[in-house]
Amino acid sequence: MADIEGIETGEVLLPKDETEEHERKGTVWTAAAHILTAVFGSGVLALPWSVAQLGWIAGPLALIGFSFITYYTSTLLADTYRAPDPVTGSRNPTYTKAVRAYLSRRKVNICGVVQYVSLWGTLVGYTITAAISMKAMNHWFYQDGYESKGSDVSSTVMLQFGIVQLILSQLPSLEKITWLSVMSAIMSFAYSFVGLGLSVAKWIVNGHIGLIVGKSALSPGEKTWNSLQALGNIAFAYTFAEVLIEIQDTLRPSPPENITMKKATFYGMGGTTIFYLAMGFAGYAAFGNNTPGNILSAFGCFGPSWLVGIANICIILHLLGAYQIYAQPIFAVVESRVAAQWPEVNFINRMYTINVPVFKQVSISFSLSKLVLRSIIILTTTLVAMMVPFFNAVLGLLGAISFWPMTVYFPISMHIAQKKIIRGTPKWLFLQSLSIFCLVTSLAVAVSSSVDIASSLKLPVPFKTTGQASLPFSDRKLGLRNVGLSSS
């Protein structure tokens, strides 16, 4: 067995043939950028509402608690990238392959369905969210106000977003788009700073501090219902398990990937938690019981329009990168299955290279199958977003279903199998208790999302996002409250 001290410092290298599958040059910082892009979505703008429902004690405890849960289960998942040993074992380049290495075939099938449905659903939600911000930008440029052109988001802007993603999708793979993740992470911090700054300014002017127990003037039933929704918002705002293994597969093999990934997760989750706490506190302090479901929507008509416009631009740029983070695993699994099915077909395997005219030393390599398959996936995603304007409510249900298995259940089950933890021991009981708690949370939010879907079905309007122009910044990161759009 390799010397552990040497492995941790990068002095013990793995066999050469383990690094030849594809180029892996990622570092702890590139991985942290990918994590921030996937996790730190515009869902942060809905957290003040969540804190308002829970109050000054339960709110911070929930933010810190779910941050710890996600970080802890992510470290367990990082150890499953190789099997059976987390340092010297064989690679599992996708989440599904990691599950296959440790668990039964039935669980592998369940994992695959949940993972890729969740990833694809996120793409639909991002398309709708980007369209709302693009529509708001149009209103801002023409100085018409956020509600002057009706309450619909036209399919044209969704199509425009889809065309841009069609171009970006031809980038080779996740390890080749680090620059896009870095840009997206910067943009997410930018619009969050805007929301935070405006909230702090209003807090100073108005002096609201909110109540210790959260929003008042609610019946016991409404209080319980809103508190459950708030817990769901917070829990799902931290998740990125669907793409963790794929991000880890971009890392260089020395030092070991699991060590690097754990550090990247710590940095990524740490930065996210700090901003989540700041945004939740400032928003609730500024608006008290009147805290809106999306904090920037409160400034859409009354705040400095140029600053709100900049926030919209940042949201759009962030979603351009976040979309690709979630899309690349889908591209990879589809293309690998097609290549395995027809290995001798030139249409699938023949590579073409195009030199970029402006940059003589830059070239783009692609296959016709990659061009066609990725285009079909993105066009289908865009079409669904255009046809089903309330699809965000369905995304909430998908998020509720996927959070527990992807972020909690499978990482814990694989860890138990990997470490051979005996049933009934203190650690086994702790892990199972954690899993049950998260399952109950997911079920509660699933009920809430089902109510949203039933409500949305009453007045469906294809190719229009109904009743949402007044809240142009909202994003449902797989479970956010149904305000505006109400992922990653």
C-alpha positions, 0 to 999 in steps of 0.5 A: 500500500502506498505511503499515506504521507507521500500520497497526501503531499503528492509525492506518490504517483498513481500508475500512468495508465490511470491518467490516460482516460481523458485529461485531468488537470483540475485543482482544489480551486477549479473544483471549488469554482465548479461547486460554487457555480452549482450550489451558489445559485440565485436561490440565495435570494429566497433565503430571507423569506425562509429566515422570516418564517423560522425566526432569529434562532431556528433560521440560523440553526437551519442554515448552519445545520443543513450546510453541515449535513451537505458538507458531511455527506459530500465528504462521504461521497468523495471517498466513493470516487474510487473503489474499493479503496478511496485512494488506490482503488479503480475510478468511478467517473460518474455518480451511477458508477460509484453506486454500482461499485458498492450497492445492488443493481436495483439501487443503481437503476434508481440512482440513474433515473433520479440523478438524470431526471433531476439534472435535466429538470434543473436545466428547464428551471434555469431556462425559465429563470434566465428568461425572466431576468432577460425579460426584466432587462428588456423592460429596464432598457426601455424604461417601461417598468417591470410590469408594464408589458404584461405578466408573461415571459415570452418564448422568444427570450427562452429561445435566445437563451437556448441558442447560447447554450447550444453554442456553449454545449459544444465545449469539450467537457467539464474539465474544459469549461473552468473559465465558465465556472469561474465567471459564473461564480463571480456573477453569483457573488455579484448579484448576491452582493447587490441584494445584500447591499440593498437589504443592509441599506434598507435595514439602516433606514427602516430599523426592522429586526424581525421577531425571534420566533419568525413571522407573526400573524399566522395561524398555527397551520400556516406557520407550520406549513411555511416553516416546512417550506422554509426548511425545504428551501434551505436544504435544497439550496445547498445541494450539488451531489448530482455533479460532485463525482463528475467534478471530482473526475476533473481533478489531477490524480496527485494528491489523491482526488478525495483529499482535494475534493474534500478541501474544495467542498469545504471552501465551496460550502464555507463561502456559500454558508457565509453568504447564505447567513448574511443574505438571510439575516440582512433581508429579514432585518430589512423587511421583517414580516413583509420579507418577500419570497425573493429579496431583489423583487422588493427593489424592482420598482423602488430601488436604483434601477441601474443597480437592479439591472446589473443584478439581472445581468449577473444572474443571466451570466451565472445561469449560462455557466450553471446550465453547463455544469448540470448539462455536461453529465447528461451529455457524457452519459448519452454520448457514451451509450451511443458510442458503445452501441455503434462503435464503428460508425464514423458519424459517431466517432470521427472527429473534426477540427476547426481553427478559430479565425481570430485566434490562430493557435486555437482550434475546436474539435468535435464529432457530428454525433456530439453536435447533433445529440447535444443540440437535441437535448438543449432544444428539447429542454428549451421547448419544454420550458416554453410549453410548460410555464409552471414547470418550476412547481414540478421541479420542486417535486423533483428536488424533494424526491432527489435531495434525500436519495442523492445527497443523503441516502446513497452517500451514507449507504455507500459509506457503510458498505465501503467501511463495513460499518456493523449494523446497530453500532453507534455510527450506524445509528447516527447515519441512519438517524440523519438519513431518516431526518432528511427523508422526512424533510423531503417528504414535507417539501414534496407535499408542498410542491404537489400543492403548487402543481395542483394550483398551477394546473388551474390556469395553464398558458402554454409558451408563457410564464404566467404571473411572474414578471413582477418578480423577475429575479426568482429561481427555484433551485429544486425546491424554492418557495413558489414566488416569481419562478418559485434552483444547485 
